[in-house]
Amino acid sequence: MTENIYLIGAEDVRSAGNTIKSAAETMQRAAASIEDSLTRHRQFLDEKLGILEQILSEGVRIKE
C-alpha cells in the first residue's frame, strides 16, 4: 500500500495534515471500541465462570 504524495504548497501540506489527523482520530475511536468490547466480553465470561464455580462447588458438596 505504498503511495507517493507530492506536496506542492502550504495548502497541500495543510490538507495532508488534516487527512492524517482525521485518520488518527478514526483509529483511536476504533481502538476504544475494541477495548470496550473486550471489557464487556471479559465481564460476561467472569460472570459465567462465577456461575460455573458455584455449580461445581455445590456438586462437590452433594457427593460428600
HELIX and SHEET records of a PDB file:
HELIX    1   1 ALA A   10  LYS A   63  1                                  54    
END                                                                             
